[in-house]
Amino acid sequence: MIAYLDSSFVVALYVAEGRSAAAAQVLRTMDQRPAISVLTDIEVASAVYRKGDPSRAQAAQRLYRQDRAAGVYQELELEPAIYERARLLAGGVAGRHLLRSMDLLHLAIAQHYRVAALATFDKRLAKAAESLGLEVLSAQF
């Protein structure tokens, strides 16, 4: 089963926080390389710097980039059709779950590539993913 990781999950792997152990445990149980996208890169960079200490943020970002380069994650390309899928999702799940544009894009990527699961710590994104038939991993709120 391929799982798509959103940034809330990935950040917990690189910045010590209350959900880090849970994220590491979920990652260990995956039988295939987890999937991310270029959106994950952007959101992880933003999130680690918002967490405070710039030196810790730089270290976290460096480790993440090393793992990316080493092939820890498989990258799902941001195909043009994904934007249209996200626009269509906006009319359905965005209002019900108060999703932002990036959340819609993550869901559209998951649907486009027919991944089976989404790993997230974002409550709204988790509920939207479930409503679309995705299994949600790590939704410990």
Secondary structure, DSSP 8 states (H G I E B T S, - for coil): --EEE-HHHHHHHHS--TTHHHHHHHHHH-SS--EE-HHHHHHHHHHHHHTS-HHHHHHHHHHHHHHHHHTSSEE----HHHHHHHHHHIIIIIHHHT--HHHHHHHHHHHHTT-SEEE---HHHHHHHHHTT-EEE----
